[in-house]
Amino acid sequence: MTRRDEWMRAARAAFPHTLPVLTGFAFLGIAYGILMRAQGQGLALTACMSAIVFAGSMQYLAAPLFALGFAPLSAFLLTLMVNARHLFYGISMLDRLRGTGKWKNLLIFLMCDETFSLLLNAQPPRGVDRTRFMVCIAVMDYLYWVLASVAGSLLGAVLTLNVEGIDFVLTALFLVIFLNQWHGCAGRWPAAAGVLCSLLCLAAVGAEQFMLPAMAAILATLLIWQALRTRREAAQ
Amino acid sequence: MNGMEKAMTVAVIAAATVLTRFLPFWIFPQGRRRPAWLTRLSESLPYAVIGLLVVYCLRGVDLTAPPYGLPEGIAVAVVALLHAWRHNTLLSIGGGTLAYMLLVQTVF
């Protein structure tokens, strides 16, 4: 089998996994392009943001910044805060990206929420190379996002189709992954801890600011849980 | 902002994003022994993060004002029920999303 055949096989195996992301990104990407238009920003800036930054929620947050004064430091700090969850993705992926060789840096660069959640759980079918499978998923998701934001920028305000609520597709995607993990039993405790810590922090500080405290609470809970388990195992 | 300032802002946002994505791999390079707590953490954290992401997606839901989070609650239930019934990822996601779109466009 030639290298090209192997890539084709990986792409065919990867594509069905990316369908929910395709739907979600088609909508969110187009909406991003339209939003940037509404803020007075053209195609070049929209395309650059999607292609170089590739972080949806940060791009939405940054959309109004370009109409304001030049403030690189606050843009830098805002990005660090909004994207701090990537640190979690990295830690979770340390071992899973082992053996991906020259593709590792590309996979890390393309690790958005959706790609992370797919790579975490999707298994390649037998006979399909795992690295190629992961690269195909990541690159497909990336292309969906870039192309959709370009399309949105071009469409501007012309879109008349009522697609209100289609963004729920991403919620449903994460929910299904959550349910699959729950079904697997192994991670019920941390999964429940993740939801509870997030809900508590959301209730305490509100939707705008709950991410950082929630991440701190999750870290603390998991580390304490680990320490207790280690001690119990040592005592036995 | 002028064109140059916009380009620099994109670069700054990109640099910060890259930093958050690569930092764990720089701090804990392959091959070097990692502390045991980190290995354990990297096993349990993925489960917790998906829980965080679900809450993150639903963070804008307001339970105190109409429609009291009903569309989201019903759609989440549809996803859960479909998934318990068929265990088919695309069916659960598609069904839940269609239900949510119908609810926000026609009912609420």
Chai-1 contact restraints between the chains, C-beta under 6 A:
chainA,res_idxA,chainB,res_idxB,connection_type,confidence,min_distance_angstrom,max_distance_angstrom,comment,restraint_id
A,P20,B,I93,contact,1.0,0.0,6.0,A-B,restraint_1
A,L45,B,K6,contact,1.0,0.0,6.0,A-B,restraint_2
A,C48,B,V10,contact,1.0,0.0,6.0,A-B,restraint_3
A,I52,B,A14,contact,1.0,0.0,6.0,A-B,restraint_4
A,V53,B,I13,contact,1.0,0.0,6.0,A-B,restraint_5
A,V53,B,A14,contact,1.0,0.0,6.0,A-B,restraint_6
A,V53,B,T17,contact,1.0,0.0,6.0,A-B,restraint_7
A,A55,B,T17,contact,1.0,0.0,6.0,A-B,restraint_8
A,A62,B,I13,contact,1.0,0.0,6.0,A-B,restraint_9
A,F66,B,M1,contact,1.0,0.0,6.0,A-B,restraint_10
A,F66,B,K6,contact,1.0,0.0,6.0,A-B,restraint_11
A,F70,B,M1,contact,1.0,0.0,6.0,A-B,restraint_12
A,F70,B,E5,contact,1.0,0.0,6.0,A-B,restraint_13
A,P72,B,V12,contact,1.0,0.0,6.0,A-B,restraint_14
A,A75,B,T9,contact,1.0,0.0,6.0,A-B,restraint_15
A,A75,B,V12,contact,1.0,0.0,6.0,A-B,restraint_16
A,A75,B,I13,contact,1.0,0.0,6.0,A-B,restraint_17
A,F76,B,V12,contact,1.0,0.0,6.0,A-B,restraint_18
A,F76,B,A16,contact,1.0,0.0,6.0,A-B,restraint_19
A,T79,B,I13,contact,1.0,0.0,6.0,A-B,restraint_20
A,T79,B,A16,contact,1.0,0.0,6.0,A-B,restraint_21
A,T79,B,T17,contact,1.0,0.0,6.0,A-B,restraint_22
A,L80,B,A16,contact,1.0,0.0,6.0,A-B,restraint_23
A,N83,B,T17,contact,1.0,0.0,6.0,A-B,restraint_24
A,N83,B,T20,contact,1.0,0.0,6.0,A-B,restraint_25
A,H86,B,T20,contact,1.0,0.0,6.0,A-B,restraint_26
A,H86,B,R21,contact,1.0,0.0,6.0,A-B,restraint_27
A,L87,B,T20,contact,1.0,0.0,6.0,A-B,restraint_28
A,L87,B,P24,contact,1.0,0.0,6.0,A-B,restraint_29
A,F88,B,L45,contact,1.0,0.0,6.0,A-B,restraint_30
A,F88,B,V49,contact,1.0,0.0,6.0,A-B,restraint_31
A,G90,B,P24,contact,1.0,0.0,6.0,A-B,restraint_32
A,G90,B,F25,contact,1.0,0.0,6.0,A-B,restraint_33
A,I91,B,P24,contact,1.0,0.0,6.0,A-B,restraint_34
A,I91,B,S42,contact,1.0,0.0,6.0,A-B,restraint_35
A,I91,B,L45,contact,1.0,0.0,6.0,A-B,restraint_36
A,S92,B,S42,contact,1.0,0.0,6.0,A-B,restraint_37
A,S92,B,L45,contact,1.0,0.0,6.0,A-B,restraint_38
A,S92,B,P46,contact,1.0,0.0,6.0,A-B,restraint_39
A,L94,B,F28,contact,1.0,0.0,6.0,A-B,restraint_40
A,L94,B,S42,contact,1.0,0.0,6.0,A-B,restraint_41
A,I108,B,R21,contact,1.0,0.0,6.0,A-B,restraint_42
A,I108,B,F22,contact,1.0,0.0,6.0,A-B,restraint_43
A,M111,B,R21,contact,1.0,0.0,6.0,A-B,restraint_44
A,L120,B,P46,contact,1.0,0.0,6.0,A-B,restraint_45
A,E164,B,V104,contact,1.0,0.0,6.0,A-B,restraint_46
A,E164,B,Q105,contact,1.0,0.0,6.0,A-B,restraint_47
A,G165,B,Y100,contact,1.0,0.0,6.0,A-B,restraint_48
A,G165,B,M101,contact,1.0,0.0,6.0,A-B,restraint_49
A,G165,B,V104,contact,1.0,0.0,6.0,A-B,restraint_50
A,I166,B,M101,contact,1.0,0.0,6.0,A-B,restraint_51
A,F168,B,A75,contact,1.0,0.0,6.0,A-B,restraint_52
A,F168,B,T97,contact,1.0,0.0,6.0,A-B,restraint_53
A,F168,B,Y100,contact,1.0,0.0,6.0,A-B,restraint_54
A,V169,B,T97,contact,1.0,0.0,6.0,A-B,restraint_55
A,T171,B,C57,contact,1.0,0.0,6.0,A-B,restraint_56
A,A172,B,V79,contact,1.0,0.0,6.0,A-B,restraint_57
A,A172,B,I93,contact,1.0,0.0,6.0,A-B,restraint_58
A,A172,B,G96,contact,1.0,0.0,6.0,A-B,restraint_59
A,A172,B,T97,contact,1.0,0.0,6.0,A-B,restraint_60
A,L173,B,I93,contact,1.0,0.0,6.0,A-B,restraint_61
A,F174,B,L53,contact,1.0,0.0,6.0,A-B,restraint_62
A,F174,B,V54,contact,1.0,0.0,6.0,A-B,restraint_63
A,F174,B,C57,contact,1.0,0.0,6.0,A-B,restraint_64
A,L175,B,V54,contact,1.0,0.0,6.0,A-B,restraint_65
A,L175,B,V79,contact,1.0,0.0,6.0,A-B,restraint_66
A,V176,B,H83,contact,1.0,0.0,6.0,A-B,restraint_67
A,V176,B,T89,contact,1.0,0.0,6.0,A-B,restraint_68
A,V176,B,S92,contact,1.0,0.0,6.0,A-B,restraint_69
A,V176,B,I93,contact,1.0,0.0,6.0,A-B,restraint_70
A,I177,B,I50,contact,1.0,0.0,6.0,A-B,restraint_71
A,F178,B,I50,contact,1.0,0.0,6.0,A-B,restraint_72
A,F178,B,V54,contact,1.0,0.0,6.0,A-B,restraint_73
A,L179,B,H83,contact,1.0,0.0,6.0,A-B,restraint_74
A,Q181,B,Y47,contact,1.0,0.0,6.0,A-B,restraint_75
A,G187,B,Y47,contact,1.0,0.0,6.0,A-B,restraint_76
A,P190,B,S44,contact,1.0,0.0,6.0,A-B,restraint_77
A,P190,B,Y47,contact,1.0,0.0,6.0,A-B,restraint_78
A,P190,B,A48,contact,1.0,0.0,6.0,A-B,restraint_79
A,A191,B,Y47,contact,1.0,0.0,6.0,A-B,restraint_80
A,A191,B,G51,contact,1.0,0.0,6.0,A-B,restraint_81
A,A193,B,A48,contact,1.0,0.0,6.0,A-B,restraint_82
A,G194,B,A48,contact,1.0,0.0,6.0,A-B,restraint_83
A,G194,B,G51,contact,1.0,0.0,6.0,A-B,restraint_84
A,G194,B,L52,contact,1.0,0.0,6.0,A-B,restraint_85
A,V195,B,G51,contact,1.0,0.0,6.0,A-B,restraint_86
A,S198,B,L52,contact,1.0,0.0,6.0,A-B,restraint_87
A,S198,B,V55,contact,1.0,0.0,6.0,A-B,restraint_88
A,L199,B,V55,contact,1.0,0.0,6.0,A-B,restraint_89
A,A207,B,R59,contact,1.0,0.0,6.0,A-B,restraint_90
A,A207,B,G60,contact,1.0,0.0,6.0,A-B,restraint_91
A,A214,B,L52,contact,1.0,0.0,6.0,A-B,restraint_92
A,I218,B,A48,contact,1.0,0.0,6.0,A-B,restraint_93
A,L222,B,S44,contact,1.0,0.0,6.0,A-B,restraint_94
A,Q226,B,R40,contact,1.0,0.0,6.0,A-B,restraint_95
